[in-house]
Amino acid sequence: MKVSLLIITYNQERFIGQAIDSALAQQVSFPIEILVGDDFSTDRTRDIIREYEQRYPGLVRGVFHPRNLGKNGGINFLETLKQAKGEYYAVMDGDDYWTSPLKIQKQADFLDAHPDCSTVFHNALITYEDGTPSHVLNSPDTKPFFTLDDLIGEDEIWFMATSSTMYRNSIKEYPAWFRESVSGDIPRLILKAKQGKIGYLPEVMSVYRKNRGGTSFTDQYDNDVFLRNRIAMYEGINRELNYQYNRPLQKNMARYYKMMFNAEPYRSSYLARLPILWKYVSMAQPSGEEVKELVLNYLVPPALSQAYSKIALGLYRLLHS
């Protein structure tokens, strides 16, 4: 088997047919399989997958789990991948779809021709359910190859749509920290970048659909559980990379601690914010002026903050009169 096509889905009855059709439309010169991993959908998604199984026996196969495996589809991906027989695998979410019938052939040819690459991705069109104008993800100046250095920074780095990626099927066991993460793309790409370069094809060959049922809308930057999961993910990445990128990763994690100031259960508790502020300051190493502003904005009740400002202003005027 040359390439396994993985479609990862949950409650996407409106879109799953288009995703499978775009996989069936691929024109390739080698054997493929289409594995549709369903995370115990409660709508008609499973029924639709079974219909495709009946119409395309031996080509389309549903991977049905007896319960929802959680982690925002991450475990669904891992369990589906375990059944993949391909030398390479391409993956997309069940609400996305491929727009070029030559996508799989072109990416497999690229990996064949570049044994030093672990991954290849292409450009993608992003569309929005709320009417926001569509746009392509990658700019014309996107370089042809990327390394681990390009994926690590003080901010979150993401520029590869799930539906645009193809990987060598070379990781037999993913680490425990990966299984706990609710973000699959970022840690998967970093693990693959450890194994080789990531190549880029500029052609737009898929659609990344932003809709309320998609995984991107499960990112809750005002939710303590989500923020702590993100921090744990970067702690796992830091260990995985033997702390080679400790400084930028520390600053990256610090951003999430800062977001916690406005998350439950810290939003309404000045005392609960104190250890969060300590974490942020120790990791981000901000300026003294920023620490002062954080203390006034998040640790001092508004009435006391206003009194402090008046006293400080009065002292300033007295000293400069």
N, C-alpha and C positions, 0 to 999 in steps of 0.2 A: 504494500500500500504506500503510495507516494505522499498523498496529502489527506489529512483528516480535516473536515470542515465542522467546526463546533459552533452551535447556536445555543446560547444560554438564555433561558426565558423563565418568566413568572408572570402570570396574569396579563398576557399580551395578546389576547384573542383578536384584537383589531389589526395587529401588525405581523403576527407570526407567519401567516401565509405568504406575505410578500418577502419576508426574510428567507423562507425555505425556497420559494420560487427563484430568488436571486442566486441561491446556491445551486439549484438544479440547472440554471441557465449557463453555468460555467462550461467553457469549451476547453478541454484539456486533452493532452496526449498520453495521459497516465491514469491509473486507477485512483479514485477518490471514494470517500465515504462521508455521509452527512449524519452527524450525531446531534440530536436536539435534546439538550438537557433541561428537563422541566422540574422546577423547584416546588412541586406540589401545588400547582395552580388551582384556584377555586372557581375560575370561569371556564370557558370552552377551549382554552389553549390545548389541553391534553387531547380532547376529541379531535381537534384539527390536526395535531401531530399524528394521531393514529390513522386519520384519513390519508395522509401522505405516506405513511408506512405501507398501507394497503395498495396504494397506487404505484409506489416505487419500492417494491420489496427488495431487500439486499442493498439498496442504495441509501434510503432514508431510514434511520433507526432512532426511536425515542428512547431516552434514558430517563426513566420515571422513578423518582424517589418516593419512599413511603411517607415522608413528612417533609415539611419545609426545613432545609438545612441551615438557614440563617446566613449571617455575615454578608448580607446584601448580594447574595448569589455567588460569593467567593467559593464556598464549599461545593455548590452545584458545579461550578467550573472544574474544580479539582477532581470530583468524582466522575464527571463526564470525560475529562482528559485521561483518566485511568483506562478508559475503554478505547482510546484512540490508537489505531494501529499504524498511522502514517509516520513517515520519516519527518515530515513537517506537519504543522497544524496552523490553520487560520481560525480566528475566533470573531464572533460578533454577538451583540445582544439581540434579543428577539424583536426589538422595536427598530432596529437598523436594517439596512439592506445594501447589497452590492449593486453597483450601476454598470460595471463593465464585465462582459462575459469572459474577458481575457485576464481578469485580475489574478486568479489562482495560477494560471499558466505563467504569467509574467513574474510573479513573486517567486514561484518555485524555480524558474529559470535563473533568477537573480541569485538565490541561495546556492544553486548548483554552481554558478560561476564565481561565487565569492565564499569559499570555504572558511574565510576568517570572519564572516558575519554570522551572528547567532539569530538575527532578526532583520526583517525588512518591513517598512511601512510605506504608505503612499498618502497623497493628499486626500482630503475628504470634505464634503459639503455638510455644513451644519444647518439644520432647519429647526424652526421653533413653532410649537403648537400655539403660542399666544400671539402669533402674527409678527413677531420681530423679524426683520429682513434676514434672509439666508445669506451665508457667506462661507468662503472656503477657510479651512483651518490654518493651512500653512502658506506663508508668503513666498513670492517668487525667488527670494534670496536664500531660501532654506538650503543648507549645505547637504551634500550627498551622503555623508557618513557622520555618525555620532558615536561617542564613547561614554564611559561611566562619568567622566568629568562634566559632560553636558547635562547630566540628569540630576546632579546634586547642587543645591544652592540654598541660600538663606530664605528664599521663598519657595512655595510649591512650584515645581516645574512639570508642566504637562503640555505636550504638543502632538500626541499621537492618538488618534481616535481608535477605540477598540476594534471597530470594523475595518480598520486599515492595516492591521498587523498580521504577519505570518512569522512563525517561530520554528526553529529546529526543536524537535521533540526530544530534548536532551536532559531534562531535569526529571529524574525518576522519583524523587521524594522532596517535596517542598518543606521548608522549615516550619516549626510550630508557630513562630511569630507571624508568618505569612497567612496561616490558616485562621488566625485571630483577627486579621485586618478586614475592615469593611471596604477598603479600597483595593481593588485587584490590579488595576493597570500599573500604578506607580511601582509597587514592590516587584511585580512580575518583570517589568522592563529593567529594573535595576539588577535583578538576579540574572537576567539574560545578558545584560551588558557586561557582567563579570566574565561571561563566556566568550564574548567577541563583540565586534563592532555592530552597529545598527545602521542598515542602509536605508536610503530614501529614494522613492520614485515620485516625481512631481505630478504625475497624472492623477486627476480626481476619479476615484473608482468606487466610492461608497458614500452613503449618507448616514450621518450621525444625527438622529432625531432627538431633539430636546422636548420632552413632554412630561406631564405630571406623573405618569406611571413609570418613567425611566429611572435608572439608578442614580443619575446626576442630581435628582431632586431629593435623594435621601441624605445628602450632605447637609447637616444642620449645624451651622456655625454658632448657634446660640444654645446648643445642647451639650451638657457636661459629658454625657456618655460618649457622644460622637467625638468630641474634642479629645477626650482621654484615649479613645481608640486610635486617633490619628497620632497622638504623641507616642503611644506604645508602638505603632508601626515604625515611626522614625527611630525609636530606640532600638528596635529589631534590626533596621537597616544599618544603624551605626555599629552594632555588634557584628553584623554580617560582613561589614567592610573593614573590620578590625580597627575602627575609630580613625581610619585614614582621612575622613572628612568630618572630624568631630566638631570643629568650630562652626562651619556653615550649618551643620545639622542641629547643633545646639541652638543657634539663632532661629532656625526654622521651627523647632519645637517651642521656643519661647513665644513665638507668635500665637500659638494655640493657648498657652497659659494666659496671655493677655486677653484673648477672646473670652476666657472664662469669667472675667469680671462682669460680663453681661449675660451670663448663663445661669440657669437654676442649678444648684441652690445658693449661688453666690450673689445673684442680682440684688437681693434685698438684705444681705447680711454683711455689714462692714467687717465684723470679726472674722467671718469665713474667708474673706478676700485676702487676709494677711498672709497666710502661707502661699497663696497663689502669687501674690506680689513678690514674695521672697524668691519663689521659683523663677519668675520672669526676670527679676533683677540679676540673679546669679547666672542665668543662662544667656541673657541678651546683653548684659553689661552696658546698660544705657547710660546716658549722661546724667549728671546730678540734677540738671534742670528737668529732664524727663521724669526722674524719680519723684521730684517735688510735685510735679503736675499729677502724677499717678496717685500719690498720697492724698493730695487735695481733692481729686476727682472721685476716688474710689474708697478711701479709708476714712475720710473725715465727713461726717454728716453735713448736709448743705448749710444748716444754720451755723455750725461751727466754722465752716469754710468761709461763709460770708463775714462772720465776726473777725476771723483771721485776716481777711483781705482788708477790712476797714482799719484794723489795728496796724497792719503793715503799711497801709497808705498813710495813716496818721503819723507814724514814726518817720516815714520817708520825708513827709512835708516838714516835720519838726526839725529833722536833721539838716534839711536843705533850705530852711527859711532864713 
